[in-house]
């Protein structure tokens, strides 16, 4: 079976009160249309067509190359938009119509609708709403067969009492959809061409219309304003939190966890409050993540302790490490087994060997540090000369004293020792002690400077 997907993304989204296209507003770290396109991609369609209108250039620049772009210069309704798209698609397969502002529809519901269309029928995704508000209603006969969809503005009071709503998402045989779209008219309260009118046309043609009910009404809820966007955000986050808990993660408070990407976890992890996981994040077994931690695009090994308010981004952390509190592990960092990164330590493009410790107040950038080293407080690798970045190389079992400055490019060989307060500019050989500081002088009889005009007697007081 050939599948073609159409995504409608031409609306202005007036109620968002924004300068940007509605479909570009973000949910869980991705734009609404990105969510829809990722779901569509999992269906492996032959073609993907995106209908744009308002802020078309902005949407196209955001999405990039790949889709067939269809311009809807006049906003004449969903039926008109789909008609423009199918004119650019072959009609020998199934066409699935999605919406750029309905981000959380599940693959299960879509696949059932597609299967209905593959059998020659029309698949319509519906949902039961406690309060359907102004959504289109599904009209059924005494045998529970779908007869049509009536829009709220055209519905009678009896029809408005129906709680089953039309999501707008349909799957239909391409040739039949093309024919039905040619027949719809705009004699309605909105003066638009409704895609929903194809349901009545299918019924009149004797085509089976199969209602596929979504598992949860929120899955097919569209975003029309920022209130609805926030509601969907919390639904998504709770759904993700529940997934992680089923996979063996303890979450201190599921309502205070934010997942903005894809997270895979091992058993017996613990996530404290206000943790944010962004991008592709992998947590091993027994990882403990403290409150206020942000982890982005990183791999965290087994039994790692991430202490409160630590930021980890683009790093690979081996097992049994300890990070933070208040540490920043930047992109390109690789930490081997048992490394300790303490409070107010920052690393960037740094590889620290097994058992090495930087317990507090250090900056390690563009550095290669061996195993079992001690990096004292206040240590800085001076990696930037104003034009280029340079590397610091530290061997195994090296002791770097407090408040040392390592001016790259520079090397400290195995078993070397750098005295506290040193500025190191040349290679320290194996086993050597480097002392790079000015000789201390003590000045006898020195007097503290006083305020201007102050006498010796006043100073003594």
C-alpha positions in Angstrom: 0.0 0.0 0.0 1.3 3.5 -0.9 0.7 6.2 1.7 0.7 9.9 1.1 0.5 12.3 4.0 -0.9 15.9 3.9 -0.3 18.3 6.8 -2.4 21.4 7.0 -0.4 24.3 8.3 -1.8 27.4 6.6 -3.8 29.0 9.4 -2.9 32.3 11.0 -3.8 31.3 14.6 -5.2 34.7 15.5 -6.0 33.6 19.1 -2.3 32.9 19.8 -1.7 36.7 19.6 1.7 36.1 18.1 3.9 37.4 15.3 4.8 33.8 14.5 2.9 31.1 12.8 0.9 29.0 15.2 2.5 25.7 14.1 5.9 27.0 15.2 5.0 27.5 18.8 6.8 24.9 21.0 5.5 22.0 23.0 8.0 19.9 25.0 10.9 21.6 23.3 9.8 21.0 19.7 7.5 23.0 17.4 3.9 21.8 17.0 4.6 20.9 13.3 7.8 19.0 14.2 5.7 16.7 16.5 3.3 16.1 13.6 6.1 15.5 11.1 7.9 13.0 13.4 4.7 11.0 13.8 4.1 11.1 10.0 7.7 10.0 9.3 7.2 6.8 11.4 4.4 5.8 9.0 7.1 5.9 6.2 4.9 7.7 3.6 5.7 7.8 -0.1 5.1 11.6 -0.2 4.6 14.3 2.5 2.9 17.5 1.5 2.6 20.5 3.7 0.0 23.2 3.0 1.1 26.7 4.1 -0.4 30.1 3.9 0.1 32.5 6.7 3.9 33.1 7.4 4.6 30.5 4.8 8.3 31.5 4.5 8.8 31.2 8.2 7.3 27.7 8.3 9.3 26.6 5.3 12.6 27.9 6.7 11.8 26.1 10.0 11.0 22.8 8.5 13.6 22.9 5.7 13.8 20.7 2.6 11.9 17.5 2.2 8.1 18.1 2.0 6.1 19.0 -1.1 5.2 22.6 -0.3 1.7 23.6 -1.2 0.6 27.3 -1.1 -2.9 28.2 0.0 -3.0 31.9 -0.7 -6.7 32.2 0.1 -8.0 30.7 3.3 -11.0 29.0 1.9 -11.3 26.1 4.4 -9.8 22.7 5.1 -11.5 21.1 2.1 -9.9 23.7 -0.2 -6.5 23.2 1.4 -6.6 19.4 1.0 -7.8 19.8 -2.6 -4.7 21.9 -3.4 -2.5 19.2 -1.9 -4.0 16.1 -3.6 -3.7 17.8 -7.0 0.1 17.3 -6.5 -0.2 13.7 -5.3 -0.8 10.5 -7.2 -4.2 8.9 -6.5 -3.2 5.2 -6.4 -2.7 5.0 -2.7 -4.1 6.2 0.6 -4.1 9.8 1.6 -3.8 10.7 5.4 -4.7 14.2 6.4 -3.1 15.6 9.5 -3.0 19.1 11.2 0.1 21.0 12.1 -1.6 22.2 15.3 -2.7 18.8 16.5 0.7 17.5 17.8 -0.1 14.5 20.0 -2.1 12.1 17.9 -0.8 8.6 18.3 0.5 6.1 15.7 -2.1 3.5 16.9 -5.1 5.7 15.9 -3.5 6.7 12.6 -2.7 3.2 11.6 -6.3 2.1 12.3 -7.6 4.9 10.1 -5.1 4.0 7.3 -6.2 0.4 7.5 -9.8 1.4 7.0 -8.9 3.4 3.9 -6.8 0.6 2.6 -9.9 -1.6 2.6 -11.6 1.0 0.4 -13.4 2.9 3.1 -13.0 6.2 4.8 -11.2 6.3 8.2 -12.2 9.2 10.5 -10.5 9.7 13.9 -13.0 10.8 16.6 -12.9 11.3 20.3 -15.3 11.7 23.3 -15.1 15.1 24.9 -16.7 16.0 28.2 -17.2 19.5 26.9 -17.0 19.4 23.0 -17.4 23.2 22.9 -17.4 24.4 19.3 -15.9 21.3 17.7 -17.7 19.4 14.8 -20.0 16.6 16.0 -20.2 13.1 14.7 -23.7 12.2 13.6 -24.6 8.5 13.6 -27.8 6.5 12.8 -29.7 4.0 14.9 -27.2 1.3 14.0 -24.3 3.5 15.2 -23.0 4.0 11.7 -21.5 7.4 10.8 -23.8 9.5 8.6 -21.8 12.7 8.6 -20.1 15.5 10.5 -21.8 18.7 11.4 -19.8 21.8 12.3 -20.9 23.6 15.5 -22.0 26.7 13.8 -24.3 24.7 11.5 -25.5 22.3 14.2 -29.0 22.1 15.8 -29.3 22.1 19.6 -29.8 18.4 19.5 -26.6 17.9 17.5 -24.7 20.2 19.8 -25.5 17.8 22.6 -23.5 15.1 21.0 -20.2 14.5 22.8 -18.3 12.6 20.1 -16.3 15.0 18.0 -14.5 15.0 14.7 -10.7 15.4 15.1 -10.4 16.4 11.4 -7.9 13.7 10.8 -9.0 11.4 8.0 -7.6 8.6 5.8 -9.1 7.9 2.4 -8.3 6.2 -0.9 -6.6 8.9 -3.1 -8.9 8.6 -6.1 -12.1 8.7 -4.1 -10.8 11.6 -2.0 -10.0 13.6 -5.1 -13.6 13.0 -6.4 -15.2 14.0 -3.2 -13.2 17.2 -2.9 -14.5 18.2 -6.3 -18.1 17.9 -5.0 -18.0 19.8 -1.7 -19.5 23.3 -1.6 -19.3 26.3 0.7 -22.9 26.9 1.4 -22.5 27.0 5.2 -22.2 29.6 8.0 -18.5 30.1 7.4 -18.6 30.2 3.7 -15.8 27.7 3.5 -15.1 24.4 1.9 -15.2 21.9 4.8 -13.2 18.7 4.5 -15.7 17.1 6.8 -18.4 17.3 4.1 -16.7 14.3 2.4 -18.1 12.0 5.1 -21.7 12.6 3.9 -20.5 12.2 0.3 -18.9 8.8 1.2 -22.1 7.7 2.8 -24.1 8.6 -0.2 -21.7 6.6 -2.4 -22.2 3.6 -0.1 -18.7 3.7 1.2 -18.0 2.4 4.7 -17.1 5.2 7.1 -15.2 3.8 10.0 -14.9 5.9 13.1 -11.6 5.3 14.9 -11.8 6.6 18.5 -8.6 8.1 20.0 -7.5 6.7 23.3 -7.6 10.1 25.0 -9.3 13.3 23.9 -6.1 15.3 24.4 -4.4 13.2 21.7 -6.5 14.9 19.1 -6.8 18.3 20.7 -5.7 21.2 18.6 -3.9 24.3 19.8 -5.8 27.5 19.3 -4.4 29.7 22.1 -1.6 29.7 24.7 -3.9 28.2 27.3 -4.6 25.1 25.2 -0.8 25.0 24.5 0.0 24.9 28.2 -2.7 22.2 28.8 -1.3 20.0 26.1 2.2 20.5 27.6 1.2 19.2 30.9 -0.7 16.3 29.3 2.5 15.4 27.3 4.7 15.7 30.4 2.5 13.5 32.5 2.3 10.9 29.8 6.1 10.8 29.5 6.5 10.7 33.3 4.2 7.7 33.5 6.2 6.0 30.7 9.4 6.4 32.7 7.9 5.2 35.9 6.6 2.1 34.2 10.2 1.5 33.0 11.5 1.6 36.6 12.2 5.2 37.4 11.2 6.9 40.7 10.0 10.4 40.1 9.7 12.7 43.2 6.9 14.7 41.6 5.7 13.8 38.1 4.1 17.3 37.8 7.6 18.9 38.2 9.5 17.0 35.5 10.0 18.3 32.0 11.0 16.1 29.1 11.9 17.9 25.9 13.2 15.2 23.6 13.7 11.4 23.7 14.8 9.8 27.0 15.8 6.2 27.6 16.4 5.0 31.1 17.7 2.0 33.1 16.0 0.6 36.2 16.1 2.2 39.6 16.8 5.7 38.5 15.6 8.6 40.6 14.6 12.0 39.3 14.0 14.8 41.9 11.8 17.8 41.4 12.3 20.4 38.6 14.6 18.2 36.5 14.7 19.0 32.7 15.8 16.4 30.2 16.4 17.8 26.7 17.2 16.2 23.3 18.5 12.6 23.3 19.3 11.6 26.9 20.3 8.1 28.1 20.4 7.3 31.8 22.0 4.0 32.9 20.8 2.0 35.9 20.7 3.5 39.3 21.3 7.1 38.2 20.3 9.7 40.9 19.4 13.1 39.5 19.0 15.9 42.1 16.6 18.9 42.0 17.0 21.6 39.4 19.3 19.5 37.2 19.3 20.1 33.4 20.6 17.3 31.2 20.8 17.8 27.4 21.9 15.4 24.6 24.1 13.3 27.0 24.8 9.7 28.0 25.0 9.0 31.7 26.4 5.7 32.9 25.2 3.4 35.8 25.2 4.7 39.4 26.0 8.3 38.5 25.1 10.9 41.1 24.1 14.3 39.6 23.8 16.7 42.5 21.4 19.7 42.6 21.4 22.5 40.0 24.0 20.9 37.7 23.9 21.4 33.9 25.1 18.6 31.7 25.1 19.2 27.9 26.5 17.1 25.1 28.6 14.9 27.5 29.4 11.2 27.9 29.6 10.3 31.5 30.8 6.8 32.5 29.6 4.8 35.6 30.1 5.8 39.2 30.8 9.5 38.6 29.7 12.3 40.8 28.7 15.7 39.3 28.0 18.9 41.1 26.3 20.5 42.9 26.2 23.6 40.7 28.6 22.1 38.1 28.5 22.8 34.4 29.5 19.9 32.1 29.6 21.3 28.6 29.6 19.8 25.1 32.5 17.5 24.2 33.1 16.4 27.8 34.0 12.8 28.4 34.3 11.5 32.0 35.7 8.0 32.6 34.7 5.7 35.5 34.5 7.3 39.0 35.4 10.9 38.0 34.3 13.5 40.5 33.3 17.0 39.3 32.4 19.2 42.3 30.7 22.4 42.9 31.2 25.3 40.5 33.5 23.3 38.2 33.1 23.8 34.5 34.3 21.5 31.8 34.3 21.9 28.0 35.8 19.5 25.4 37.6 17.8 28.3 38.4 14.1 28.8 39.0 13.2 32.4 40.5 9.8 33.2 39.2 7.3 35.7 39.2 8.4 39.3 40.2 12.0 38.6 38.8 14.6 40.9 38.1 18.3 40.3 36.3 19.0 43.5 35.5 22.7 43.3 35.9 26.0 41.6 37.9 25.0 38.4 37.7 25.5 34.7 38.9 22.7 32.4 38.5 23.6 28.7 40.1 21.8 25.8 41.9 19.5 28.2 43.0 15.9 28.3 43.5 14.7 31.9 44.7 11.3 32.8 43.6 8.9 35.6 43.8 9.5 39.4 44.6 13.2 39.1 43.7 15.9 41.6 42.7 19.2 40.2 42.8 21.9 43.0 40.3 24.7 43.6 40.8 27.7 41.3 42.6 25.8 38.6 42.2 27.2 35.1 43.3 25.8 31.7 43.9 29.0 29.7 42.7 27.5 26.4 42.0 30.7 24.4 44.6 33.2 23.1 42.0 35.5 21.6 42.1 33.8 18.2 42.5 30.1 18.6 41.8 27.4 21.2 44.7 25.3 22.5 44.9 22.0 24.4 46.2 21.2 27.9 47.5 17.6 28.4 47.8 16.3 31.9 49.1 12.8 32.5 48.2 10.1 35.1 48.5 10.6 38.9 49.1 14.4 38.6 48.5 16.8 41.4 47.5 20.3 40.4 47.6 22.7 43.4 45.1 25.3 44.3 44.8 28.4 42.1 47.0 27.1 39.4 46.9 28.6 35.9 47.9 26.2 33.0 48.6 28.3 29.9 47.9 26.2 26.8 49.3 24.6 24.8 51.1 22.9 27.7 51.7 19.5 29.1 52.1 18.1 32.6 53.5 14.6 32.5 52.7 11.6 34.7 53.3 11.8 38.4 54.1 15.5 38.3 53.1 18.1 40.9 52.2 21.7 40.4 52.5 23.9 43.4 49.6 26.0 44.5 49.4 29.5 42.9 51.6 28.5 40.0 51.4 29.8 36.4 52.6 27.0 34.2 53.7 27.9 30.7 56.2 25.1 29.8 56.1 21.4 30.0 56.4 19.8 33.4 58.4 16.6 33.1 57.4 13.3 34.7 57.7 13.4 38.5 58.8 17.0 38.6 57.5 19.8 40.8 56.5 23.0 39.0 56.7 26.2 41.0 55.6 29.1 38.8 55.0 32.0 41.1 56.8 35.2 42.3 59.0 35.1 45.3 57.3 36.3 48.5 58.6 39.5 50.2 57.6 40.6 53.6 58.1 44.4 54.2 58.9 45.4 57.7 57.2 48.4 59.3 54.6 48.8 56.5 51.7 51.0 57.3 48.2 50.6 55.9 47.1 53.5 53.7 44.6 55.7 55.5 41.9 58.0 54.3 43.1 61.3 52.8 44.0 63.8 55.5 44.0 61.2 58.3 46.6 61.6 61.0 48.7 58.8 62.5 46.8 59.1 65.8 43.5 58.8 64.0 44.8 55.7 62.1 45.8 54.0 65.4 42.3 54.5 66.7 
